[in-house]
Amino acid sequence: MLLPRPSSDVIYRPVSGGAVLLSMTDEVYYGLNAVGASIWEALPPVLAELDELCTRLACLYPDTDPDTIRADVQTLLRELAGHGLVAWPDVSQQDAAIEPRRAAQAAHADRA
């Protein structure tokens, strides 16, 4: 699976223990921990494929199960896409990645 690209209107700033993202279009502010910042910094054009990113993270965190790494990366990418902070080059990939998030948001709204 191809990785999404950071949206062109997003400002990234490293901070102690992570980073912050700010969408100048939607005024969305999003905080990342150190792992999230590592993921952001590896997005295209640095890396192109999800497998490449997961392999890099597995080298950084050898005590973490590779399946956990993959699931956590996919969760973060879905969240970032849901906030418009990243975009997939192929719309069908973006829709497939965002759909579980929309379902979770709808379920949460039903409980509220």
N, CA, C and O of each residue as an XYZ file, in Angstrom:
448
protein
N       0.846     -1.176      0.000
C       0.000      0.000      0.000
C       0.896      1.245      0.000
O       1.873      1.334      0.743
N       0.531      2.191     -0.851
C       1.259      3.457     -0.886
C       0.942      4.283      0.347
O      -0.164      4.224      0.885
N       1.912      5.040      0.782
C       1.706      5.944      1.915
C       1.066      7.236      1.426
O       1.280      7.648      0.286
N       0.286      7.869      2.287
C      -0.268      9.175      1.917
C       0.811     10.248      1.990
O       1.816     10.090      2.683
N       0.592     11.324      1.278
C       1.488     12.483      1.320
C       0.926     13.501      2.301
O      -0.291     13.639      2.428
N       1.797     14.207      2.988
C       1.311     15.308      3.820
C       0.584     16.328      2.935
O       1.037     16.635      1.832
N      -0.516     16.835      3.415
C      -1.240     17.867      2.674
C      -0.375     19.112      2.584
O       0.350     19.446      3.522
N      -0.454     19.789      1.463
C       0.430     20.930      1.202
C       0.185     22.109      2.140
O       1.062     22.954      2.313
N      -0.985     22.170      2.739
C      -1.303     23.303      3.617
C      -1.008     23.031      5.089
O      -1.392     23.819      5.953
N      -0.323     21.913      5.383
C      -0.032     21.534      6.769
C       1.377     21.984      7.153
O       2.348     21.737      6.438
N       1.456     22.642      8.286
C       2.738     23.052      8.848
C       3.123     22.029      9.917
O       2.320     21.691     10.786
N       4.354     21.548      9.839
C       4.889     20.568     10.789
C       5.982     21.248     11.606
O       6.887     21.873     11.053
N       5.889     21.119     12.929
C       6.922     21.673     13.807
C       7.282     20.640     14.872
O       6.422     20.206     15.638
N       8.571     20.245     14.917
C       8.995     19.359     16.003
C       8.974     20.113     17.328
O       9.309     21.296     17.390
N       8.584     19.424     18.364
C       8.596     19.966     19.725
C       9.184     18.888     20.637
O       9.366     17.745     20.217
N       9.470     19.245     21.845
C      10.009     18.287     22.798
C       9.053     17.100     22.944
O       7.893     17.277     23.316
N       9.537     15.904     22.655
C       8.728     14.702     22.817
C       7.793     14.401     21.667
O       6.950     13.512     21.790
N       7.908     15.111     20.544
C       7.025     14.834     19.419
C       6.998     15.959     18.407
O       8.034     16.505     18.029
N       5.789     16.296     17.975
C       5.624     17.349     16.975
C       4.179     17.821     16.979
O       3.303     17.181     17.558
N       3.947     18.944     16.329
C       2.587     19.439     16.136
C       2.363     19.684     14.651
O       3.282     20.049     13.917
N       1.131     19.477     14.231
C       0.699     19.732     12.864
C      -0.378     20.795     12.910
O      -1.217     20.796     13.811
N      -0.360     21.693     11.954
C      -1.395     22.714     11.852
C      -1.817     22.830     10.406
O      -1.005     23.134      9.533
N      -3.103     22.584     10.153
C      -3.664     22.771      8.816
C      -4.075     24.224      8.680
O      -4.946     24.704      9.405
N      -3.449     24.917      7.752
C      -3.765     26.329      7.536
C      -5.133     26.504      6.875
O      -5.740     27.569      6.990
N      -5.620     25.480      6.191
C      -6.923     25.557      5.532
C      -8.061     25.354      6.523
O      -8.994     26.155      6.586
N      -7.976     24.272      7.298
C      -9.066     23.901      8.207
C      -8.823     24.321      9.647
O      -9.686     24.129     10.504
N      -7.659     24.892      9.922
C      -7.266     25.283     11.270
C      -7.318     24.109     12.248
O      -7.698     24.262     13.409
N      -6.926     22.930     11.748
C      -6.846     21.734     12.579
C      -5.456     21.694     13.202
O      -4.449     21.810     12.504
N      -5.411     21.529     14.519
C      -4.167     21.413     15.275
C      -4.095     19.977     15.773
O      -5.045     19.489     16.385
N      -2.975     19.288     15.518
C      -2.861     17.882     15.873
C      -1.492     17.641     16.491
O      -0.472     18.003     15.904
N      -1.464     17.031     17.672
C      -0.212     16.711     18.350
C       0.224     15.291     18.067
O      -0.599     14.377     18.017
N       1.516     15.109     17.882
C       2.100     13.789     17.665
C       3.112     13.493     18.764
O       3.872     14.371     19.171
N       3.119     12.246     19.243
C       4.185     11.841     20.159
C       5.442     11.557     19.327
O       5.433     11.764     18.113
N       6.510     11.090     19.956
C       7.767     10.865     19.246
C       7.617      9.841     18.122
O       8.199     10.011     17.051
N       6.843      8.782     18.355
C       6.643      7.770     17.313
C       5.839      8.368     16.162
O       6.166      8.151     14.995
N       4.799      9.113     16.484
C       4.003      9.763     15.448
C       4.831     10.731     14.623
O       4.652     10.827     13.409
N       5.736     11.449     15.275
C       6.618     12.367     14.555
C       7.545     11.586     13.616
O       7.812     12.024     12.497
N       8.030     10.440     14.072
C       8.865      9.591     13.211
C       8.095      9.124     11.986
O       8.635      9.072     10.881
N       6.837      8.786     12.190
C       5.993      8.355     11.072
C       5.802      9.511     10.096
O       5.976      9.338      8.889
N       5.446     10.689     10.607
C       5.242     11.857      9.750
C       6.492     12.163      8.923
O       6.409     12.423      7.722
N       7.640     12.128      9.580
C       8.899     12.458      8.910
C       9.285     11.442      7.838
O      10.115     11.737      6.979
N       8.690     10.246      7.881
C       8.993      9.204      6.900
C       8.008      9.179      5.729
O       8.194      8.417      4.780
N       6.963     10.009      5.791
C       5.991     10.030      4.693
C       6.653     10.520      3.408
O       7.710     11.148      3.454
N       6.030     10.232      2.250
C       6.607     10.677      0.979
C       6.948     12.156      1.015
O       6.205     12.970      1.563
N       8.065     12.481      0.429
C       8.874     11.713     -0.527
C       9.944     10.827      0.109
O      10.693     10.175     -0.619
N      10.046     10.777      1.442
C      11.089      9.980      2.101
C      10.886      8.495      1.821
O      11.784      7.836      1.296
N       9.724      7.965      2.164
C       9.357      6.578      1.876
C       8.067      6.576      1.068
O       7.287      7.527      1.126
N       7.846      5.501      0.315
C       6.649      5.432     -0.526
C       5.646      4.383     -0.069
O       4.445      4.540     -0.292
N       6.115      3.324      0.562
C       5.267      2.169      0.871
C       5.094      1.966      2.377
O       6.005      2.226      3.163
N       3.914      1.499      2.759
C       3.619      1.176      4.155
C       4.609      0.147      4.688
O       5.074      0.271      5.821
N       4.936     -0.859      3.897
C       5.876     -1.890      4.350
C       7.242     -1.299      4.696
O       7.868     -1.708      5.674
N       7.704     -0.338      3.897
C       8.984      0.320      4.176
C       8.940      1.032      5.529
O       9.871      0.934      6.329
N       7.865      1.732      5.763
C       7.710      2.478      7.012
C       7.659      1.527      8.202
O       8.311      1.767      9.219
N       6.891      0.457      8.079
C       6.778     -0.504      9.182
C       8.112     -1.189      9.466
O       8.438     -1.455     10.623
N       8.880     -1.475      8.423
C      10.202     -2.071      8.600
C      11.128     -1.110      9.336
O      11.873     -1.515     10.229
N      11.078      0.155      8.959
C      11.906      1.170      9.623
C      11.544      1.257     11.106
O      12.429      1.306     11.960
N      10.255      1.276     11.408
C       9.823      1.373     12.808
C      10.180      0.116     13.589
O      10.525      0.194     14.768
N      10.098     -1.040     12.940
C      10.467     -2.291     13.611
C      11.948     -2.284     13.986
O      12.330     -2.861     15.005
N      12.780     -1.640     13.179
C      14.206     -1.517     13.510
C      14.413     -0.569     14.695
O      15.282     -0.793     15.539
N      13.600      0.493     14.746
C      13.704      1.452     15.852
C      13.147      0.893     17.149
O      13.628      1.226     18.232
N      12.123      0.036     17.038
C      11.434     -0.520     18.209
C      11.393     -2.045     18.098
O      10.326     -2.623     17.889
N      12.558     -2.704     18.239
C      12.623     -4.154     18.024
C      11.820     -4.985     19.022
O      11.527     -6.149     18.751
N      11.461     -4.418     20.158
C      10.688     -5.167     21.151
C       9.187     -5.106     20.896
O       8.409     -5.728     21.620
N       8.779     -4.366     19.878
C       7.358     -4.228     19.564
C       6.990     -5.184     18.442
O       7.704     -5.294     17.445
N       5.874     -5.872     18.613
C       5.389     -6.828     17.621
C       5.130     -6.118     16.288
O       4.473     -5.078     16.274
N       5.628     -6.651     15.177
C       5.415     -6.025     13.870
C       3.936     -5.816     13.512
O       3.592     -4.832     12.857
N       3.069     -6.732     13.936
C       1.640     -6.560     13.662
C       1.082     -5.360     14.429
O       0.214     -4.648     13.923
N       1.574     -5.139     15.634
C       1.152     -3.980     16.423
C       1.626     -2.694     15.752
O       0.884     -1.716     15.666
N       2.858     -2.708     15.282
C       3.393     -1.532     14.582
C       2.519     -1.209     13.381
O       2.102     -0.063     13.210
N       2.240     -2.193     12.556
C       1.440     -1.985     11.340
C       0.053     -1.449     11.687
O      -0.418     -0.499     11.063
N      -0.596     -2.048     12.670
C      -1.943     -1.610     13.061
C      -1.916     -0.176     13.586
O      -2.789      0.626     13.255
N      -0.920      0.144     14.400
C      -0.821      1.496     14.955
C      -0.537      2.537     13.876
O      -1.096      3.634     13.907
N       0.335      2.193     12.917
C       0.623      3.114     11.812
C      -0.652      3.351     10.997
O      -0.976      4.492     10.668
N      -1.364      2.287     10.678
C      -2.595      2.432      9.894
C      -3.637      3.262     10.640
O      -4.347      4.063     10.031
N      -3.728      3.075     11.941
C      -4.663      3.869     12.741
C      -4.303      5.347     12.689
O      -5.174      6.195     12.495
N      -3.016      5.659     12.864
C      -2.589      7.054     12.809
C      -2.857      7.647     11.428
O      -3.359      8.766     11.324
N      -2.532      6.916     10.375
C      -2.757      7.439      9.025
C      -4.239      7.686      8.758
O      -4.596      8.663      8.098
N      -5.100      6.809      9.265
C      -6.557      7.021      9.116
C      -6.985      8.287      9.847
O      -7.777      9.075      9.331
N      -6.455      8.476     11.053
C      -6.799      9.685     11.817
C      -6.329     10.943     11.097
O      -7.071     11.920     10.995
N      -5.092     10.919     10.598
C      -4.563     12.082      9.890
C      -5.375     12.364      8.628
O      -5.658     13.520      8.316
N      -5.747     11.322      7.912
C      -6.565     11.497      6.707
C      -7.949     12.020      7.060
O      -8.503     12.863      6.354
N      -8.496     11.523      8.144
C      -9.816     11.980      8.586
C      -9.842     13.463      8.927
O     -10.881     14.116      8.830
N      -8.690     13.986      9.325
C      -8.583     15.418      9.639
C      -8.056     16.229      8.452
O      -7.843     17.436      8.567
N      -7.848     15.562      7.310
C      -7.364     16.258      6.118
C      -5.898     16.640      6.168
O      -5.464     17.523      5.429
N      -5.125     15.985      7.034
C      -3.711     16.329      7.181
C      -2.815     15.585      6.203
O      -1.692     16.012      5.934
N      -3.311     14.470      5.669
C      -2.609     13.710      4.632
C      -3.616     13.331      3.554
O      -4.827     13.345      3.775
N      -3.083     12.993      2.383
C      -3.940     12.552      1.274
C      -3.237     11.451      0.507
O      -2.045     11.547      0.216
N      -3.981     10.403      0.180
C      -3.440      9.311     -0.616
C      -3.419      9.719     -2.083
O      -4.289     10.461     -2.539
N      -2.417      9.229     -2.827
C      -2.345      9.563     -4.245
C      -3.494      8.962     -5.042
O      -3.854      9.484     -6.097
N      -4.071      7.876     -4.555
C      -5.181      7.198     -5.217
C      -6.392      7.323     -4.295
O      -6.354      6.859     -3.155
N      -7.458      7.942     -4.778
C      -8.641      8.206     -3.949
C      -9.217      6.928     -3.368
O      -9.720      6.948     -2.244
N      -9.161      5.812     -4.094
C      -9.725      4.569     -3.568
C      -8.962      4.108     -2.332
O      -9.563      3.535     -1.422
N      -7.640      4.346     -2.277
C      -6.880      3.983     -1.077
C      -7.294      4.850      0.093
O      -7.424      4.364      1.216
N      -7.502      6.129     -0.164
C      -7.906      7.033      0.907
C      -9.266      6.625      1.440
O      -9.464      6.572      2.654
N     -10.211      6.333      0.546
C     -11.547      5.927      0.980
C     -11.498      4.642      1.795
O     -12.195      4.517      2.802
N     -10.683      3.693      1.370
C     -10.579      2.429      2.093
C      -9.971      2.636      3.474
O     -10.353      1.954      4.425
N      -9.045      3.554      3.591
C      -8.398      3.802      4.869
C      -9.276      4.616      5.804
O      -9.226      4.421      7.018
N     -10.077      5.522      5.264
C     -10.905      6.387      6.088
C     -12.201      5.698      6.505
O     -12.739      6.006      7.568
N     -12.706      4.786      5.706
C     -14.005      4.173      5.976
C     -14.133      3.612      7.388
O     -15.158      3.849      8.028
N     -13.125      2.862      7.918
C     -13.260      2.377      9.295
C     -13.386      3.520     10.298
O     -14.086      3.386     11.302
N     -12.721      4.633     10.040
C     -12.812      5.792     10.940
C     -14.217      6.369     10.902
O     -14.772      6.706     11.947
N     -14.803      6.488      9.710
C     -16.169      7.006      9.598
C     -17.147      6.110     10.344
O     -18.061      6.595     11.012
N     -16.951      4.804     10.228
C     -17.830      3.865     10.934
C     -17.699      4.043     12.443
O     -18.697      4.014     13.164
N     -16.466      4.227     12.921
C     -16.246      4.429     14.361
C     -16.867      5.743     14.819
O     -17.459      5.808     15.897
N     -16.735      6.797     14.002
C     -17.329      8.090     14.362
C     -18.854      7.986     14.410
O     -19.491      8.559     15.295
N     -19.434      7.261     13.465
C     -20.887      7.101     13.435
C     -21.360      6.322     14.663
O     -22.379      6.662     15.265
N     -20.621      5.284     15.029
C     -20.985      4.509     16.218
C     -20.892      5.358     17.464
O     -21.743      5.263     18.349
N     -19.860      6.194     17.545
C     -19.697      7.088     18.695
C     -20.840      8.099     18.753
O     -21.362      8.387     19.830
N     -21.225      8.630     17.612
C     -22.313      9.607     17.553
C     -23.637      8.975     17.984
O     -24.462      9.629     18.622
N     -23.833      7.713     17.637
C     -25.064      7.015     18.031
C     -25.150      6.838     19.540
O     -26.243      6.830     20.106
N     -23.995      6.696     20.195
C     -23.984      6.498     21.650
C     -24.135      7.820     22.402
O     -24.534      7.838     23.566
N     -23.819      8.913     21.736
C     -23.840     10.215     22.407
C     -25.246     10.744     22.623
O     -25.419     11.830     23.176
